[in-house]
Structures are given as C-alpha cells and as structure tokens.
Amino acid sequence: MAAGCGRHLRECSPTPAAGVAAFPGAAEVGLPSPPFTPAGPSAVRPRSRSSAARPQGGSRAVHAGIKSLYLTPSIKPESNLGIESMPSEMLIKIFSYLDAVSLLAVGCVNRHFYHLANDNGIWLKICSSCFQPKKTIWKMKSKQTETVSLGCAALHDRKPGASGLSWIIVLKDRNGKEHVMEEANLSFKDTSVTILWYSTDWPCLDILSTLKLFGVIPLLPDQSRARSKNGPRHRSLIAEYHLANLTEKSVEVGADKLVRLFCLNSGLVVGLWKEKNEIAFVMTSLHYHQLFERSTLGSATVKYALPPHKPLLDDVDPEYGLHDYSLHLDMHGRSCTYLCGTFKSLFCRKDDIADEYLKLTAVSLKDNTKHLPLIGTPGLSWETDVFKGNVKDCYVMDVTLLDETGKPFWCFSAPVCMDLSSKASGLYDYMGRIYTTDYADSEGKVYVELVWLEETKEYFIVNLVLYLSIKKVNDWFGTNY
C-alpha cells in the first residue's frame, strides 16, 4: 500500500515543464518563467543532447541585449559642457554667495561673467551687510532737542572715515583723461557735511569738460586697518557737473582779494584764482538725508534713485498737508555756525495759496519777538595748501522741513549769498541796511530778509518764508490743491 501511495504522489506532483528548458537563463535576466503544468505520462518528452547544450550561450545573448537596451544612453554627453553654459539666473545665484574679492576675480574671467558679477542685487547685499543705517540726532545748545530719522548714518557723531566712507571728485578733460582728487577737508554740522578739496596739481580749467562727485567705500571694510587707496573700492555717483564755459554759465556768489566763487547746480562751489583764472579749490555741502544711500548704493555711472513715496490719504482733515510742518534751519560758513534753530507748527491757509506755491512763514516782519540775531558776520571760509580766506556775505544754508508725521519733506544744503537791497527798512526797531537771500529749486523757494545794525554790529533775521511747490504737496499727501 505504501508503494501504491508513493507512486500516486509521484504521478500527481508537478515537475518542471519542458518550456523551462526552452528559456534558459530566465531567472538570470529577470524574465518571468512559464507556468508549470502537471507532469503526466504524455507530458514527459525526452530531451535531445543538442537542445541541452544551448542554454548557456542563449542566456548570454539575451542578457547582453537587454543590458544594451536599458543601460546604454542613446545620446552621448558632449565633452565641452561647463559652467559657462549654465543659465544666467543660476550663475547669478551662485555668484551671490561669493565675497567681494572673489566676485571681482570672477568678473575678470570673460565678458559674460563680468556683466553677471556687476549685478546690482549682489552688490546691494554686500553693501547692506557691511553698513547699517542709523538715526541722526539733532543737537542744539549741547542738548538733544529732537530725534529725527533721516535715513542715513549719524555721520557728524562719528570720526571721519570710521565707516570707510569718503568722497572724491573726478575731473575729466576733453581728451578723456581723468584726474582724481582724493584728499578732502571735512566739516560736520548738525544736518550736513561740507567737503573741501584743494591741491597744487589741479588740471588746466580750459581743457576740463566734466566734474563728477562720488561716494567711495572699500569693498572689504576693516576698521582695524588703515584705508588703502589701492584696494578694491566701490564708487557711487552723486552728482555730475559741466565745466565748459564755467565763468559764463554759472553764478558768481562772492569774491575776496584772492579768489572768486562760482556756484553750480546742486550746491557745488568752484573757487578760481583771480590772477590766473585757474582752480584754487572745490567745495560742496551734502545734506544728511539719504546721504548714506546716495554715497553707497549708486553705481559709477548711475545715481541712486530714491524710492517712490506712497501718500497717506486722509479724508477727514479738510486742510490735510497745509499745517504742522517743522523747520530746522542751519546757517554756517563751514568753520563756524551763525544760526541753528527749529521752527514748529508752520501752516498755510487755503486762501494764502498763490502762484502754485504754499506759503509757510517761520519769522514774520510784524512779530518782532521772533526776530533772530546771527552769531558773528556771515562768511564762507576756504583754504588751500598755502592760503586761507573768508568770502563775506556768503554762507551755507541747511534746510530740513518735516511734515506732520515727522518725515523729511524737503531737505537741501546749498551755498547762498546775501544781496544788498535797495529798499530802506520800514521797521522802527531796526534801522539799517537790508540784505536778502533767495534760494530756489524744483521743490520750493526760501526767502530770508536780514537787517544790519550798525550800533551793535550784528545781523537780525526779520523775515523767513518758505514757499512749497503745490505739485510737491499734492504728490506727497495725495491732495488736489
């Protein structure tokens, strides 16, 4: 019985089908094996010797074919592919992780890398990480009276050159040659810095075409080391002036025995020797408002553009934008200060708007309690390697006008002169000669009236009026006056 049961199990148990031998190497290459079939008497076929000898060679052929189909690339990679073939966006992203020195080195590889390495976004990141703007504190009579955010560093509270920031002028002649003037004498005031360049190697005035004013900062600021003129530095264009026919196209603001002063737009003064009619010195006064940004965030050819102002609308106040102005006025002659004062709560009524200007009266002729004396006699001091002088009836006027929210509305620093008026004084308290000062630009005008008192040898400001452009007011406050 046991033998009969064993025979029955052998007949019913499955055996490898003949198809397995026909596909040798299936398990080796991962092909599915054919299904097994029950092995019966009729299913068992004798295998010939020739068919049994073929499995090894067929397995190699199938394996090689599949390997060549799936593992061999259809397109061979080009051997000349490199970093230069990458998209510009990816290269700029890579360059943004470099420091200033490495970025300058990359810009020397080829023209394409040069333009990518000069991306403004990369340099803005580098400059912003090195310098952080701070607030400017106004000081008057050794007491902190107001704290106003002017969007720049408090330069007058620092030692000159502590942050590495400096200013240079570049003179270009008609042949394209540039003359760089580095050394400058700095004079810091409450709301401005006055810069004076003098040298014995000035180029001839007749061959000069342009003068450019730059802010300069080292690309690798390190306060532990002295500044190097030969190290990598970034130039930011602040202003550009044309020097052709200087004496004919510019305004002469004053003179003394040695020099004549000619004022160009944006507050640049060129001092010329009277005898030779050549450059003696160059002077400019820069207001602190946005000065740090203008001196660092521009390029060598394009000036820094101020961000657009978004007006804050007010539907409740019917005279919105006409009141609560604050004026800070500083009158100085570079080395000494003649007046430094603040005038608050300035306003203008709608009926006083005339000739496209809004009138703000800081000192009125009728109110003698607000008349202000000047400290000393106004004059603009200058110096060179050999000579020093003072041009009388000239001074630098710094105006900072804030709106009702305390934001800088109108800021400038410019040299002005005092003109003798032909009219006589109509004030009983002040009998003397009358002098006037006028300043005007695209945003407004300033009118100052002074009286000279011979008895006390001093000047009194008896009238100080600001005229704001209606277009400037409407654009700032979103009004329609």
Rosetta blueprint (number, residue, H / E / L):
1 M L
2 A H
3 A H
4 G H
5 C H
6 G H
7 R H
8 H H
9 L H
10 R H
11 E H
12 C H
13 S L
14 P L
15 T L
16 P L
17 A L
18 A H
19 G H
20 V H
21 A H
22 A H
23 F L
24 P L
25 G L
26 A H
27 A H
28 E H
29 V H
30 G L
31 L L
32 P L
33 S L
34 P L
35 P L
36 F L
37 T L
38 P L
39 A L
40 G L
41 P L
42 S L
43 A L
44 V L
45 R L
46 P L
47 R L
48 S L
49 R H
50 S H
51 S H
52 A H
53 A L
54 R L
55 P H
56 Q H
57 G H
58 G H
59 S H
60 R H
61 A H
62 V H
63 H H
64 A H
65 G H
66 I H
67 K H
68 S H
69 L H
70 Y H
71 L H
72 T L
73 P L
74 S L
75 I L
76 K L
77 P L
78 E L
79 S L
80 N L
81 L L
82 G L
83 I H
84 E H
85 S H
86 M L
87 P L
88 S H
89 E H
90 M H
91 L H
92 I H
93 K H
94 I H
95 F H
96 S L
97 Y L
98 L L
99 D L
100 A H
101 V H
102 S H
103 L H
104 L H
105 A H
106 V H
107 G L
108 C L
109 V L
110 N L
111 R H
112 H H
113 F H
114 Y H
115 H H
116 L H
117 A H
118 N L
119 D L
120 N H
121 G H
122 I H
123 W H
124 L H
125 K H
126 I H
127 C H
128 S H
129 S H
130 C H
131 F L
132 Q L
133 P L
134 K L
135 K L
136 T E
137 I E
138 W E
139 K E
140 M E
141 K L
142 S L
143 K E
144 Q E
145 T E
146 E E
147 T E
148 V E
149 S L
150 L L
151 G L
152 C L
153 A L
154 A L
155 L H
156 H H
157 D H
158 R L
159 K L
160 P L
161 G L
162 A L
163 S L
164 G L
165 L L
166 S E
167 W E
168 I E
169 I E
170 V E
171 L E
172 K E
173 D E
174 R L
175 N L
176 G L
177 K L
178 E E
179 H E
180 V E
181 M E
182 E L
183 E L
184 A L
185 N E
186 L E
187 S E
188 F E
189 K L
190 D L
191 T L
192 S E
193 V E
194 T E
195 I E
196 L E
197 W E
198 Y E
199 S L
200 T L
201 D L
202 W L
203 P L
204 C L
205 L H
206 D H
207 I H
208 L E
209 S E
210 T E
211 L E
212 K E
213 L E
214 F E
215 G E
216 V E
217 I E
218 P E
219 L L
220 L L
221 P L
222 D L
223 Q L
224 S L
225 R L
226 A L
227 R L
228 S L
229 K L
230 N L
231 G L
232 P L
233 R E
234 H E
235 R E
236 S E
237 L E
238 I E
239 A E
240 E E
241 Y E
242 H E
243 L L
244 A L
245 N L
246 L H
247 T H
248 E H
249 K H
250 S L
251 V E
252 E E
253 V E
254 G E
255 A E
256 D L
257 K L
258 L L
259 V E
260 R E
261 L E
262 F E
263 C E
264 L E
265 N H
266 S H
267 G H
268 L E
269 V E
270 V E
271 G E
272 L E
273 W E
274 K L
275 E L
276 K L
277 N L
278 E L
279 I E
280 A E
281 F E
282 V E
283 M E
284 T E
285 S E
286 L E
287 H E
288 Y L
289 H L
290 Q L
291 L H
292 F H
293 E H
294 R H
295 S H
296 T H
297 L L
298 G L
299 S L
300 A L
301 T L
302 V L
303 K L
304 Y L
305 A L
306 L L
307 P L
308 P L
309 H L
310 K L
311 P L
312 L L
313 L L
314 D L
315 D L
316 V L
317 D L
318 P L
319 E L
320 Y L
321 G L
322 L L
323 H L
324 D L
325 Y E
326 S E
327 L E
328 H E
329 L E
330 D E
331 M E
332 H E
333 G L
334 R L
335 S L
336 C L
337 T E
338 Y E
339 L E
340 C E
341 G E
342 T E
343 F E
344 K E
345 S E
346 L E
347 F L
348 C L
349 R L
350 K H
351 D H
352 D H
353 I L
354 A E
355 D L
356 E L
357 Y E
358 L E
359 K E
360 L E
361 T E
362 A E
363 V E
364 S L
365 L L
366 K L
367 D L
368 N H
369 T H
370 K H
371 H L
372 L E
373 P E
374 L L
375 I L
376 G L
377 T L
378 P L
379 G E
380 L E
381 S E
382 W E
383 E E
384 T L
385 D L
386 V L
387 F L
388 K E
389 G E
390 N E
391 V E
392 K E
393 D L
394 C E
395 Y E
396 V E
397 M E
398 D E
399 V E
400 T E
401 L E
402 L E
403 D L
404 E L
405 T L
406 G L
407 K L
408 P E
409 F E
410 W E
411 C E
412 F E
413 S E
414 A E
415 P E
416 V E
417 C E
418 M L
419 D E
420 L E
421 S L
422 S L
423 K L
424 A L
425 S L
426 G L
427 L L
428 Y L
429 D L
430 Y L
431 M L
432 G L
433 R E
434 I E
435 Y E
436 T E
437 T E
438 D E
439 Y E
440 A E
441 D L
442 S L
443 E L
444 G E
445 K E
446 V E
447 Y E
448 V E
449 E E
450 L E
451 V E
452 W E
453 L E
454 E L
455 E L
456 T L
457 K L
458 E E
459 Y E
460 F E
461 I E
462 V E
463 N E
464 L E
465 V E
466 L E
467 Y E
468 L E
469 S E
470 I H
471 K H
472 K H
473 V H
474 N H
475 D H
476 W H
477 F H
478 G L
479 T L
480 N L
481 Y L
